[in-house]
C-alpha cells in the first residue's frame, strides 16, 4: 500500500519502520512511514549526499599539483576515467612531477608550437611518456670539468701551439702529448 503526504514522495510502508518526523500522522497511524530516525526530506537528502560523496576531487598534494598544471580548480571533480588513469600511473614522485612542471612551463612558453599535452586525461594516460620526454629535455647535470692534464699548458707553449683546452684539442695533439709524457 502506497501513501504520501503533501510534502513527501511516495513510500511503500513495508520498506519503512518509523513515522515521518516532519509530518507526524494526525489520525492515520499508517501514514507516511520513512526510514527510522529520518524525515521524508532527510531520506531524499541522504541519497543526494551519497552521490555527492563520490565527487572525485583531488585530495593529495601530487594530484592537486597535476590539476594546477592544467589550470583546474581543486574543487573541480575528475572523471572516473581520469581517476583510473591516475591510479594506473602508479606512485608519482614529487621530483618527477617538478621535472614535468619545468618542462611544461618551457613548452607552453613556445605557444602553439610547444610539445605538451593539453588535456588532463591524455596526460595521465601517457604519464610515463611525458616523464621520459621531460627527462630527455632536462638540462644535463654537467660533470666536474676535467681540467687540463698536468704539463699540458707548458707542452703547448713549448710546441708553439695556440693554447686550447685538452678536451677540445685536436686528436694529433693529444696523441703527441701522451707519447711524450710516457717517455
GUGUVEX-241424 format. One record per atom (N, C-alpha, C): atom name; x, y, z. Coordinates in steps of 0.2 Angstrom, whole numbers, plus 5000, padded with zeros to 4 digits. Example, Ala and Ser with C-alpha at 12.3 -4.5 7.8 and 13.67 -1.06 7.14 Angstrom:
2
<timi=N | u=5066 | v=4972 | w=5039>
<timi=CA | u=5062 | v=4978 | w=5039>
<timi=C | u=5066 | v=4984 | w=5039>
<timi=N | u=5064 | v=4989 | w=5035>
<timi=CA | u=5068 | v=4995 | w=5036>
<timi=C | u=5064 | v=5000 | w=5039>
//
This chain:
183
<timi=N | u=5004 | v=4994 | w=5000>
<timi=CA | u=5000 | v=5000 | w=5000>
<timi=C | u=5004 | v=5006 | w=5000>
<timi=N | u=5003 | v=5011 | w=4996>
<timi=CA | u=5007 | v=5017 | w=4995>
<timi=C | u=5003 | v=5023 | w=4997>
<timi=N | u=5006 | v=5026 | w=5002>
<timi=CA | u=5003 | v=5033 | w=5004>
<timi=C | u=5008 | v=5038 | w=5003>
<timi=N | u=5006 | v=5044 | w=5003>
<timi=CA | u=5010 | v=5050 | w=5003>
<timi=C | u=5007 | v=5056 | w=5007>
<timi=N | u=5012 | v=5060 | w=5009>
<timi=CA | u=5009 | v=5066 | w=5012>
<timi=C | u=5010 | v=5072 | w=5007>
<timi=N | u=5008 | v=5078 | w=5009>
<timi=CA | u=5008 | v=5084 | w=5005>
<timi=C | u=5015 | v=5086 | w=5003>
<timi=N | u=5020 | v=5085 | w=5007>
<timi=CA | u=5027 | v=5087 | w=5005>
<timi=C | u=5032 | v=5081 | w=5004>
<timi=N | u=5030 | v=5075 | w=5004>
<timi=CA | u=5035 | v=5070 | w=5004>
<timi=C | u=5033 | v=5066 | w=4997>
<timi=N | u=5038 | v=5062 | w=4995>
<timi=CA | u=5037 | v=5057 | w=4990>
<timi=C | u=5033 | v=5051 | w=4992>
<timi=N | u=5031 | v=5047 | w=4988>
<timi=CA | u=5028 | v=5041 | w=4989>
<timi=C | u=5032 | v=5036 | w=4993>
<timi=N | u=5030 | v=5032 | w=4998>
<timi=CA | u=5034 | v=5027 | w=5001>
<timi=C | u=5030 | v=5021 | w=5002>
<timi=N | u=5033 | v=5015 | w=5001>
<timi=CA | u=5030 | v=5009 | w=5002>
<timi=C | u=5030 | v=5007 | w=5010>
<timi=N | u=5025 | v=5006 | w=5013>
<timi=CA | u=5025 | v=5006 | w=5020>
<timi=C | u=5029 | v=5000 | w=5023>
<timi=N | u=5029 | v=4994 | w=5019>
<timi=CA | u=5033 | v=4988 | w=5021>
<timi=C | u=5040 | v=4989 | w=5021>
<timi=N | u=5043 | v=4994 | w=5018>
<timi=CA | u=5050 | v=4995 | w=5017>
<timi=C | u=5053 | v=5000 | w=5023>
<timi=N | u=5048 | v=5003 | w=5027>
<timi=CA | u=5050 | v=5008 | w=5032>
<timi=C | u=5047 | v=5006 | w=5039>
<timi=N | u=5050 | v=5008 | w=5044>
<timi=CA | u=5048 | v=5006 | w=5051>
<timi=C | u=5047 | v=5011 | w=5056>
<timi=N | u=5046 | v=5017 | w=5053>
<timi=CA | u=5045 | v=5023 | w=5058>
<timi=C | u=5041 | v=5028 | w=5055>
<timi=N | u=5038 | v=5033 | w=5059>
<timi=CA | u=5034 | v=5038 | w=5056>
<timi=C | u=5038 | v=5044 | w=5054>
<timi=N | u=5036 | v=5048 | w=5049>
<timi=CA | u=5039 | v=5054 | w=5047>
<timi=C | u=5039 | v=5059 | w=5053>
<timi=N | u=5045 | v=5062 | w=5054>
<timi=CA | u=5046 | v=5067 | w=5059>
<timi=C | u=5043 | v=5073 | w=5057>
<timi=N | u=5044 | v=5075 | w=5051>
<timi=CA | u=5042 | v=5081 | w=5048>
<timi=C | u=5035 | v=5082 | w=5048>
<timi=N | u=5031 | v=5077 | w=5046>
<timi=CA | u=5024 | v=5077 | w=5045>
<timi=C | u=5021 | v=5071 | w=5050>
<timi=N | u=5021 | v=5072 | w=5056>
<timi=CA | u=5018 | v=5066 | w=5060>
<timi=C | u=5011 | v=5065 | w=5059>
<timi=N | u=5009 | v=5059 | w=5059>
<timi=CA | u=5002 | v=5057 | w=5057>
<timi=C | u=4997 | v=5061 | w=5062>
<timi=N | u=4992 | v=5063 | w=5060>
<timi=CA | u=4987 | v=5066 | w=5064>
<timi=C | u=4982 | v=5061 | w=5066>
<timi=N | u=4979 | v=5057 | w=5062>
<timi=CA | u=4974 | v=5052 | w=5064>
<timi=C | u=4975 | v=5046 | w=5060>
<timi=N | u=4979 | v=5045 | w=5055>
<timi=CA | u=4981 | v=5039 | w=5052>
<timi=C | u=4988 | v=5037 | w=5054>
<timi=N | u=4988 | v=5032 | w=5058>
<timi=CA | u=4995 | v=5030 | w=5061>
<timi=C | u=4999 | v=5026 | w=5056>
<timi=N | u=4996 | v=5024 | w=5050>
<timi=CA | u=5000 | v=5021 | w=5045>
<timi=C | u=5003 | v=5026 | w=5040>
<timi=N | u=5002 | v=5032 | w=5041>
<timi=CA | u=5004 | v=5037 | w=5035>
<timi=C | u=5008 | v=5042 | w=5038>
<timi=N | u=5014 | v=5045 | w=5034>
<timi=CA | u=5018 | v=5041 | w=5030>
<timi=C | u=5024 | v=5038 | w=5034>
<timi=N | u=5026 | v=5033 | w=5032>
<timi=CA | u=5032 | v=5030 | w=5035>
<timi=C | u=5038 | v=5031 | w=5031>
<timi=N | u=5044 | v=5032 | w=5035>
<timi=CA | u=5050 | v=5033 | w=5032>
<timi=C | u=5056 | v=5028 | w=5036>
<timi=N | u=5062 | v=5029 | w=5033>
<timi=CA | u=5067 | v=5025 | w=5037>
<timi=C | u=5067 | v=5028 | w=5044>
<timi=N | u=5069 | v=5023 | w=5049>
<timi=CA | u=5069 | v=5025 | w=5056>
<timi=C | u=5074 | v=5031 | w=5057>
<timi=N | u=5072 | v=5036 | w=5061>
<timi=CA | u=5076 | v=5041 | w=5063>
<timi=C | u=5077 | v=5047 | w=5057>
<timi=N | u=5073 | v=5046 | w=5052>
<timi=CA | u=5073 | v=5051 | w=5046>
<timi=C | u=5067 | v=5054 | w=5045>
<timi=N | u=5067 | v=5060 | w=5042>
<timi=CA | u=5061 | v=5063 | w=5040>
<timi=C | u=5061 | v=5062 | w=5032>
<timi=N | u=5055 | v=5063 | w=5029>
<timi=CA | u=5055 | v=5062 | w=5022>
<timi=C | u=5060 | v=5066 | w=5018>
<timi=N | u=5061 | v=5072 | w=5020>
<timi=CA | u=5066 | v=5076 | w=5016>
<timi=C | u=5073 | v=5074 | w=5018>
<timi=N | u=5075 | v=5071 | w=5024>
<timi=CA | u=5081 | v=5069 | w=5026>
<timi=C | u=5083 | v=5063 | w=5022>
<timi=N | u=5078 | v=5058 | w=5020>
<timi=CA | u=5079 | v=5052 | w=5016>
<timi=C | u=5081 | v=5054 | w=5009>
<timi=N | u=5078 | v=5059 | w=5006>
<timi=CA | u=5080 | v=5062 | w=5000>
<timi=C | u=5087 | v=5065 | w=5000>
<timi=N | u=5088 | v=5069 | w=5005>
<timi=CA | u=5095 | v=5072 | w=5005>
<timi=C | u=5100 | v=5067 | w=5006>
<timi=N | u=5099 | v=5062 | w=5010>
<timi=CA | u=5104 | v=5057 | w=5011>
<timi=C | u=5106 | v=5053 | w=5005>
<timi=N | u=5101 | v=5052 | w=5000>
<timi=CA | u=5103 | v=5049 | w=4994>
<timi=C | u=5108 | v=5054 | w=4990>
<timi=N | u=5106 | v=5061 | w=4990>
<timi=CA | u=5110 | v=5066 | w=4987>
<timi=C | u=5117 | v=5066 | w=4990>
<timi=N | u=5117 | v=5066 | w=4996>
<timi=CA | u=5124 | v=5066 | w=5000>
<timi=C | u=5128 | v=5060 | w=4998>
<timi=N | u=5125 | v=5054 | w=4997>
<timi=CA | u=5129 | v=5048 | w=4995>
<timi=C | u=5132 | v=5049 | w=4988>
<timi=N | u=5128 | v=5052 | w=4983>
<timi=CA | u=5130 | v=5053 | w=4977>
<timi=C | u=5136 | v=5059 | w=4977>
<timi=N | u=5135 | v=5064 | w=4981>
<timi=CA | u=5140 | v=5069 | w=4981>
<timi=C | u=5146 | v=5067 | w=4985>
<timi=N | u=5146 | v=5062 | w=4989>
<timi=CA | u=5152 | v=5060 | w=4992>
<timi=C | u=5157 | v=5056 | w=4987>
<timi=N | u=5154 | v=5054 | w=4982>
<timi=CA | u=5158 | v=5051 | w=4976>
<timi=C | u=5161 | v=5056 | w=4972>
<timi=N | u=5161 | v=5062 | w=4974>
<timi=CA | u=5164 | v=5068 | w=4969>
<timi=C | u=5172 | v=5066 | w=4969>
<timi=N | u=5175 | v=5066 | w=4964>
<timi=CA | u=5182 | v=5064 | w=4963>
<timi=C | u=5186 | v=5071 | w=4962>
<timi=N | u=5187 | v=5074 | w=4968>
<timi=CA | u=5191 | v=5080 | w=4968>
<timi=C | u=5198 | v=5078 | w=4970>
<timi=N | u=5203 | v=5081 | w=4968>
<timi=CA | u=5210 | v=5079 | w=4970>
<timi=C | u=5211 | v=5081 | w=4977>
<timi=N | u=5214 | v=5076 | w=4981>
<timi=CA | u=5215 | v=5077 | w=4988>
<timi=C | u=5222 | v=5077 | w=4990>
<timi=N | u=5227 | v=5073 | w=4986>
<timi=CA | u=5234 | v=5073 | w=4988>
<timi=C | u=5237 | v=5079 | w=4985>
<timi=N | u=5243 | v=5080 | w=4988>
<timi=CA | u=5247 | v=5086 | w=4985>
<timi=C | u=5249 | v=5085 | w=4978>
<timi=N | u=5251 | v=5079 | w=4976>
<timi=CA | u=5253 | v=5077 | w=4969>
<timi=C | u=5247 | v=5078 | w=4964>
<timi=N | u=5241 | v=5076 | w=4966>
<timi=CA | u=5235 | v=5076 | w=4962>
<timi=C | u=5233 | v=5084 | w=4961>
<timi=N | u=5234 | v=5088 | w=4967>
<timi=CA | u=5232 | v=5095 | w=4966>
<timi=C | u=5237 | v=5098 | w=4962>
<timi=N | u=5244 | v=5096 | w=4962>
<timi=CA | u=5249 | v=5100 | w=4958>
<timi=C | u=5247 | v=5098 | w=4950>
<timi=N | u=5245 | v=5092 | w=4949>
<timi=CA | u=5243 | v=5090 | w=4942>
<timi=C | u=5237 | v=5094 | w=4940>
<timi=N | u=5233 | v=5095 | w=4944>
<timi=CA | u=5227 | v=5099 | w=4942>
<timi=C | u=5229 | v=5106 | w=4941>
<timi=N | u=5234 | v=5109 | w=4945>
<timi=CA | u=5236 | v=5115 | w=4944>
<timi=C | u=5240 | v=5116 | w=4937>
<timi=N | u=5243 | v=5110 | w=4935>
<timi=CA | u=5247 | v=5110 | w=4929>
<timi=C | u=5242 | v=5111 | w=4923>
<timi=N | u=5236 | v=5109 | w=4923>
<timi=CA | u=5231 | v=5110 | w=4918>
<timi=C | u=5226 | v=5116 | w=4920>
<timi=N | u=5227 | v=5120 | w=4925>
<timi=CA | u=5223 | v=5126 | w=4926>
<timi=C | u=5216 | v=5124 | w=4929>
<timi=N | u=5216 | v=5118 | w=4932>
<timi=CA | u=5210 | v=5116 | w=4935>
<timi=C | u=5209 | v=5118 | w=4943>
<timi=N | u=5203 | v=5120 | w=4945>
<timi=CA | u=5202 | v=5121 | w=4952>
<timi=C | u=5203 | v=5115 | w=4956>
<timi=N | u=5205 | v=5115 | w=4962>
<timi=CA | u=5205 | v=5109 | w=4966>
<timi=C | u=5198 | v=5107 | w=4968>
<timi=N | u=5193 | v=5111 | w=4967>
<timi=CA | u=5186 | v=5109 | w=4968>
<timi=C | u=5183 | v=5105 | w=4962>
<timi=N | u=5186 | v=5106 | w=4957>
<timi=CA | u=5183 | v=5103 | w=4950>
<timi=C | u=5184 | v=5095 | w=4951>
<timi=N | u=5179 | v=5091 | w=4950>
<timi=CA | u=5179 | v=5084 | w=4950>
<timi=C | u=5183 | v=5081 | w=4944>
<timi=N | u=5187 | v=5076 | w=4945>
<timi=CA | u=5190 | v=5072 | w=4940>
<timi=C | u=5185 | v=5067 | w=4937>
<timi=N | u=5185 | v=5065 | w=4931>
<timi=CA | u=5181 | v=5060 | w=4928>
<timi=C | u=5183 | v=5053 | w=4931>
<timi=N | u=5179 | v=5048 | w=4930>
<timi=CA | u=5181 | v=5041 | w=4933>
<timi=C | u=5187 | v=5039 | w=4928>
<timi=N | u=5187 | v=5041 | w=4922>
<timi=CA | u=5192 | v=5039 | w=4918>
<timi=C | u=5199 | v=5042 | w=4920>
<timi=N | u=5199 | v=5048 | w=4922>
<timi=CA | u=5205 | v=5052 | w=4924>
<timi=C | u=5207 | v=5049 | w=4931>
<timi=N | u=5203 | v=5047 | w=4935>
<timi=CA | u=5205 | v=5044 | w=4942>
<timi=C | u=5208 | v=5037 | w=4940>
<timi=N | u=5205 | v=5033 | w=4936>
<timi=CA | u=5208 | v=5027 | w=4934>
<timi=C | u=5215 | v=5027 | w=4931>
<timi=N | u=5216 | v=5032 | w=4926>
<timi=CA | u=5222 | v=5034 | w=4923>
<timi=C | u=5227 | v=5036 | w=4929>
<timi=N | u=5225 | v=5040 | w=4933>
<timi=CA | u=5230 | v=5042 | w=4939>
<timi=C | u=5232 | v=5037 | w=4943>
<timi=N | u=5228 | v=5032 | w=4945>
<timi=CA | u=5230 | v=5026 | w=4948>
<timi=C | u=5234 | v=5022 | w=4944>
<timi=N | u=5233 | v=5021 | w=4938>
<timi=CA | u=5237 | v=5017 | w=4934>
<timi=C | u=5244 | v=5020 | w=4933>
<timi=N | u=5245 | v=5026 | w=4934>
<timi=CA | u=5251 | v=5029 | w=4933>
<timi=C | u=5256 | v=5027 | w=4939>
<timi=N | u=5253 | v=5024 | w=4944>
<timi=CA | u=5257 | v=5022 | w=4949>
<timi=C | u=5259 | v=5028 | w=4954>
<timi=N | u=5264 | v=5026 | w=4958>
<timi=CA | u=5266 | v=5031 | w=4963>
<timi=C | u=5270 | v=5037 | w=4960>
<timi=N | u=5268 | v=5042 | w=4959>
<timi=CA | u=5271 | v=5048 | w=4956>
<timi=C | u=5275 | v=5051 | w=4961>
<timi=N | u=5282 | v=5052 | w=4959>
<timi=CA | u=5286 | v=5055 | w=4964>
<timi=C | u=5286 | v=5063 | w=4963>
<timi=N | u=5287 | v=5067 | w=4968>
<timi=CA | u=5287 | v=5074 | w=4968>
<timi=C | u=5293 | v=5077 | w=4963>
<timi=N | u=5299 | v=5073 | w=4964>
<timi=CA | u=5304 | v=5075 | w=4959>
<timi=C | u=5303 | v=5075 | w=4952>
<timi=N | u=5299 | v=5069 | w=4950>
<timi=CA | u=5297 | v=5068 | w=4943>
<timi=C | u=5292 | v=5073 | w=4941>
<timi=N | u=5287 | v=5075 | w=4946>
<timi=CA | u=5282 | v=5080 | w=4944>
<timi=C | u=5285 | v=5087 | w=4943>
<timi=N | u=5290 | v=5089 | w=4947>
<timi=CA | u=5294 | v=5095 | w=4947>
<timi=C | u=5297 | v=5095 | w=4940>
<timi=N | u=5300 | v=5090 | w=4938>
<timi=CA | u=5303 | v=5090 | w=4931>
<timi=C | u=5298 | v=5091 | w=4926>
<timi=N | u=5292 | v=5088 | w=4926>
<timi=CA | u=5287 | v=5089 | w=4921>
<timi=C | u=5285 | v=5096 | w=4921>
<timi=N | u=5284 | v=5099 | w=4927>
<timi=CA | u=5281 | v=5106 | w=4928>
<timi=C | u=5286 | v=5110 | w=4924>
<timi=N | u=5293 | v=5109 | w=4925>
<timi=CA | u=5298 | v=5114 | w=4922>
<timi=C | u=5297 | v=5113 | w=4914>
<timi=N | u=5297 | v=5107 | w=4912>
<timi=CA | u=5296 | v=5105 | w=4905>
<timi=C | u=5290 | v=5108 | w=4902>
<timi=N | u=5284 | v=5108 | w=4905>
<timi=CA | u=5278 | v=5110 | w=4903>
<timi=C | u=5278 | v=5118 | w=4903>
<timi=N | u=5282 | v=5121 | w=4908>
<timi=CA | u=5282 | v=5128 | w=4908>
<timi=C | u=5286 | v=5131 | w=4902>
<timi=N | u=5292 | v=5127 | w=4900>
<timi=CA | u=5296 | v=5129 | w=4894>
<timi=C | u=5292 | v=5128 | w=4888>
<timi=N | u=5288 | v=5122 | w=4887>
<timi=CA | u=5285 | v=5121 | w=4881>
<timi=C | u=5279 | v=5126 | w=4880>
<timi=N | u=5276 | v=5127 | w=4885>
<timi=CA | u=5270 | v=5132 | w=4885>
<timi=C | u=5272 | v=5139 | w=4883>
<timi=N | u=5278 | v=5141 | w=4885>
<timi=CA | u=5281 | v=5147 | w=4883>
<timi=C | u=5282 | v=5148 | w=4875>
<timi=N | u=5282 | v=5142 | w=4872>
<timi=CA | u=5283 | v=5142 | w=4865>
<timi=C | u=5276 | v=5143 | w=4861>
<timi=N | u=5271 | v=5143 | w=4865>
<timi=CA | u=5264 | v=5144 | w=4862>
<timi=C | u=5262 | v=5138 | w=4859>
<timi=N | u=5258 | v=5138 | w=4853>
<timi=CA | u=5255 | v=5133 | w=4850>
<timi=C | u=5260 | v=5127 | w=4847>
<timi=N | u=5267 | v=5130 | w=4846>
<timi=CA | u=5272 | v=5125 | w=4844>
<timi=C | u=5275 | v=5121 | w=4849>
<timi=N | u=5273 | v=5122 | w=4855>
<timi=CA | u=5276 | v=5118 | w=4861>
<timi=C | u=5273 | v=5111 | w=4861>
<timi=N | u=5277 | v=5106 | w=4863>
<timi=CA | u=5275 | v=5099 | w=4863>
<timi=C | u=5274 | v=5098 | w=4870>
<timi=N | u=5267 | v=5097 | w=4871>
<timi=CA | u=5264 | v=5096 | w=4878>
<timi=C | u=5257 | v=5094 | w=4877>
<timi=N | u=5255 | v=5090 | w=4882>
<timi=CA | u=5248 | v=5088 | w=4882>
<timi=C | u=5244 | v=5094 | w=4884>
<timi=N | u=5237 | v=5094 | w=4882>
<timi=CA | u=5233 | v=5100 | w=4883>
<timi=C | u=5227 | v=5097 | w=4887>
<timi=N | u=5226 | v=5091 | w=4889>
<timi=CA | u=5221 | v=5088 | w=4892>
<timi=C | u=5223 | v=5083 | w=4898>
<timi=N | u=5220 | v=5084 | w=4903>
<timi=CA | u=5222 | v=5080 | w=4909>
<timi=C | u=5222 | v=5073 | w=4908>
<timi=N | u=5216 | v=5070 | w=4905>
<timi=CA | u=5215 | v=5063 | w=4904>
<timi=C | u=5221 | v=5060 | w=4900>
<timi=N | u=5222 | v=5064 | w=4894>
<timi=CA | u=5228 | v=5062 | w=4890>
<timi=C | u=5234 | v=5062 | w=4893>
<timi=N | u=5236 | v=5067 | w=4897>
<timi=CA | u=5242 | v=5067 | w=4901>
<timi=C | u=5243 | v=5061 | w=4906>
<timi=N | u=5237 | v=5060 | w=4909>
<timi=CA | u=5238 | v=5054 | w=4914>
<timi=C | u=5238 | v=5047 | w=4910>
<timi=N | u=5235 | v=5047 | w=4905>
<timi=CA | u=5236 | v=5041 | w=4901>
<timi=C | u=5243 | v=5040 | w=4898>
<timi=N | u=5246 | v=5045 | w=4897>
<timi=CA | u=5253 | v=5045 | w=4894>
<timi=C | u=5258 | v=5048 | w=4899>
<timi=N | u=5257 | v=5047 | w=4905>
<timi=CA | u=5262 | v=5049 | w=4910>
<timi=C | u=5269 | v=5047 | w=4909>
<timi=N | u=5270 | v=5041 | w=4908>
<timi=CA | u=5277 | v=5038 | w=4908>
<timi=C | u=5280 | v=5041 | w=4902>
<timi=N | u=5277 | v=5042 | w=4896>
<timi=CA | u=5280 | v=5045 | w=4890>
<timi=C | u=5281 | v=5053 | w=4891>
<timi=N | u=5277 | v=5056 | w=4895>
<timi=CA | u=5278 | v=5063 | w=4897>
<timi=C | u=5284 | v=5064 | w=4901>
<timi=N | u=5285 | v=5059 | w=4906>
<timi=CA | u=5291 | v=5059 | w=4910>
<timi=C | u=5297 | v=5058 | w=4907>
<timi=N | u=5297 | v=5053 | w=4902>
<timi=CA | u=5303 | v=5052 | w=4898>
<timi=C | u=5305 | v=5058 | w=4894>
<timi=N | u=5300 | v=5061 | w=4891>
<timi=CA | u=5301 | v=5067 | w=4887>
<timi=C | u=5304 | v=5073 | w=4891>
<timi=N | u=5301 | v=5074 | w=4897>
<timi=CA | u=5304 | v=5079 | w=4902>
<timi=C | u=5311 | v=5077 | w=4904>
<timi=N | u=5313 | v=5071 | w=4905>
<timi=CA | u=5319 | v=5069 | w=4907>
<timi=C | u=5324 | v=5070 | w=4901>
<timi=N | u=5322 | v=5069 | w=4895>
<timi=CA | u=5326 | v=5070 | w=4889>
<timi=C | u=5328 | v=5077 | w=4888>
<timi=N | u=5323 | v=5082 | w=4889>
<timi=CA | u=5324 | v=5089 | w=4888>
<timi=C | u=5327 | v=5092 | w=4894>
<timi=N | u=5328 | v=5089 | w=4899>
<timi=CA | u=5330 | v=5092 | w=4905>
<timi=C | u=5338 | v=5094 | w=4904>
<timi=N | u=5340 | v=5099 | w=4907>
<timi=CA | u=5347 | v=5101 | w=4906>
<timi=C | u=5351 | v=5095 | w=4910>
<timi=N | u=5356 | v=5093 | w=4906>
<timi=CA | u=5361 | v=5088 | w=4909>
<timi=C | u=5365 | v=5091 | w=4915>
<timi=N | u=5366 | v=5087 | w=4920>
<timi=CA | u=5370 | v=5089 | w=4925>
<timi=C | u=5377 | v=5089 | w=4923>
<timi=N | u=5380 | v=5094 | w=4922>
<timi=CA | u=5387 | v=5094 | w=4920>
<timi=C | u=5392 | v=5091 | w=4925>
<timi=N | u=5396 | v=5086 | w=4922>
<timi=CA | u=5400 | v=5083 | w=4927>
<timi=C | u=5406 | v=5088 | w=4928>
<timi=N | u=5410 | v=5087 | w=4933>
<timi=CA | u=5415 | v=5092 | w=4935>
<timi=C | u=5420 | v=5092 | w=4929>
<timi=N | u=5421 | v=5098 | w=4927>
<timi=CA | u=5425 | v=5099 | w=4921>
<timi=C | u=5432 | v=5096 | w=4922>
<timi=N | u=5434 | v=5092 | w=4917>
<timi=CA | u=5441 | v=5089 | w=4918>
<timi=C | u=5446 | v=5095 | w=4916>
<timi=N | u=5450 | v=5096 | w=4921>
<timi=CA | u=5455 | v=5101 | w=4919>
<timi=C | u=5460 | v=5098 | w=4914>
<timi=N | u=5465 | v=5102 | w=4912>
<timi=CA | u=5470 | v=5100 | w=4908>
<timi=C | u=5474 | v=5095 | w=4912>
<timi=N | u=5477 | v=5090 | w=4909>
<timi=CA | u=5482 | v=5086 | w=4912>
<timi=C | u=5488 | v=5090 | w=4914>
<timi=N | u=5492 | v=5087 | w=4919>
<timi=CA | u=5497 | v=5091 | w=4922>
<timi=C | u=5503 | v=5092 | w=4916>
<timi=N | u=5505 | v=5098 | w=4915>
<timi=CA | u=5510 | v=5099 | w=4910>
<timi=C | u=5507 | v=5101 | w=4903>
<timi=N | u=5501 | v=5101 | w=4902>
<timi=CA | u=5498 | v=5102 | w=4896>
<timi=C | u=5499 | v=5109 | w=4893>
<timi=N | u=5499 | v=5114 | w=4898>
<timi=CA | u=5500 | v=5121 | w=4896>
<timi=C | u=5507 | v=5122 | w=4894>
<timi=N | u=5512 | v=5119 | w=4898>
<timi=CA | u=5519 | v=5120 | w=4896>
<timi=C | u=5520 | v=5117 | w=4890>
<timi=N | u=5518 | v=5111 | w=4889>
<timi=CA | u=5519 | v=5107 | w=4882>
<timi=C | u=5517 | v=5111 | w=4876>
<timi=N | u=5510 | v=5114 | w=4877>
<timi=CA | u=5508 | v=5118 | w=4871>
<timi=C | u=5512 | v=5124 | w=4870>
<timi=N | u=5515 | v=5127 | w=4875>
<timi=CA | u=5519 | v=5133 | w=4874>
<timi=C | u=5525 | v=5131 | w=4871>
<timi=N | u=5528 | v=5126 | w=4873>
<timi=CA | u=5535 | v=5123 | w=4871>
<timi=C | u=5534 | v=5122 | w=4863>
<timi=N | u=5528 | v=5119 | w=4861>
<timi=CA | u=5527 | v=5117 | w=4854>
<timi=C | u=5525 | v=5123 | w=4850>
<timi=N | u=5524 | v=5128 | w=4853>
<timi=CA | u=5522 | v=5134 | w=4849>
<timi=C | u=5514 | v=5134 | w=4847>
<timi=N | u=5511 | v=5129 | w=4850>
<timi=CA | u=5503 | v=5129 | w=4848>
<timi=C | u=5500 | v=5135 | w=4852>
<timi=N | u=5494 | v=5137 | w=4848>
<timi=CA | u=5490 | v=5142 | w=4852>
<timi=C | u=5486 | v=5138 | w=4857>
<timi=N | u=5485 | v=5140 | w=4863>
<timi=CA | u=5483 | v=5137 | w=4869>
<timi=C | u=5475 | v=5134 | w=4867>
<timi=N | u=5474 | v=5128 | w=4869>
<timi=CA | u=5467 | v=5125 | w=4868>
<timi=C | u=5466 | v=5121 | w=4874>
<timi=N | u=5460 | v=5120 | w=4877>
<timi=CA | u=5459 | v=5116 | w=4882>
<timi=C | u=5460 | v=5109 | w=4880>
<timi=N | u=5462 | v=5104 | w=4884>
<timi=CA | u=5464 | v=5097 | w=4882>
<timi=C | u=5458 | v=5094 | w=4879>
<timi=N | u=5452 | v=5095 | w=4882>
<timi=CA | u=5446 | v=5091 | w=4880>
<timi=C | u=5444 | v=5094 | w=4873>
<timi=N | u=5446 | v=5100 | w=4871>
<timi=CA | u=5445 | v=5102 | w=4864>
<timi=C | u=5450 | v=5102 | w=4859>
<timi=N | u=5456 | v=5100 | w=4861>
<timi=CA | u=5462 | v=5100 | w=4857>
<timi=C | u=5461 | v=5094 | w=4852>
<timi=N | u=5465 | v=5095 | w=4846>
<timi=CA | u=5464 | v=5090 | w=4841>
<timi=C | u=5467 | v=5084 | w=4843>
<timi=N | u=5465 | v=5079 | w=4840>
<timi=CA | u=5467 | v=5072 | w=4841>
<timi=C | u=5475 | v=5071 | w=4841>
<timi=N | u=5478 | v=5074 | w=4836>
<timi=CA | u=5485 | v=5073 | w=4835>
<timi=C | u=5489 | v=5076 | w=4840>
<timi=N | u=5486 | v=5082 | w=4843>
<timi=CA | u=5490 | v=5085 | w=4848>
<timi=C | u=5489 | v=5081 | w=4855>
<timi=N | u=5484 | v=5078 | w=4856>
<timi=CA | u=5483 | v=5074 | w=4862>
<timi=C | u=5487 | v=5068 | w=4862>
<timi=N | u=5488 | v=5065 | w=4856>
<timi=CA | u=5492 | v=5059 | w=4855>
<timi=C | u=5499 | v=5060 | w=4856>
<timi=N | u=5502 | v=5066 | w=4853>
<timi=CA | u=5509 | v=5068 | w=4853>
<timi=C | u=5510 | v=5069 | w=4861>
<timi=N | u=5506 | v=5073 | w=4864>
<timi=CA | u=5507 | v=5074 | w=4871>
<timi=C | u=5507 | v=5068 | w=4876>
<timi=N | u=5503 | v=5063 | w=4874>
<timi=CA | u=5503 | v=5057 | w=4878>
<timi=C | u=5509 | v=5053 | w=4877>
<timi=N | u=5512 | v=5053 | w=4870>
<timi=CA | u=5518 | v=5049 | w=4869>
<timi=C | u=5524 | v=5052 | w=4873>
<timi=N | u=5524 | v=5059 | w=4872>
<timi=CA | u=5530 | v=5062 | w=4876>
<timi=C | u=5529 | v=5062 | w=4883>
<timi=N | u=5523 | v=5061 | w=4886>
<timi=CA | u=5523 | v=5061 | w=4893>
<timi=C | u=5525 | v=5054 | w=4896>
<timi=N | u=5524 | v=5049 | w=4891>
<timi=CA | u=5525 | v=5042 | w=4893>
<timi=C | u=5533 | v=5041 | w=4893>
<timi=N | u=5536 | v=5045 | w=4890>
<timi=CA | u=5544 | v=5044 | w=4889>
<timi=C | u=5547 | v=5046 | w=4896>
//
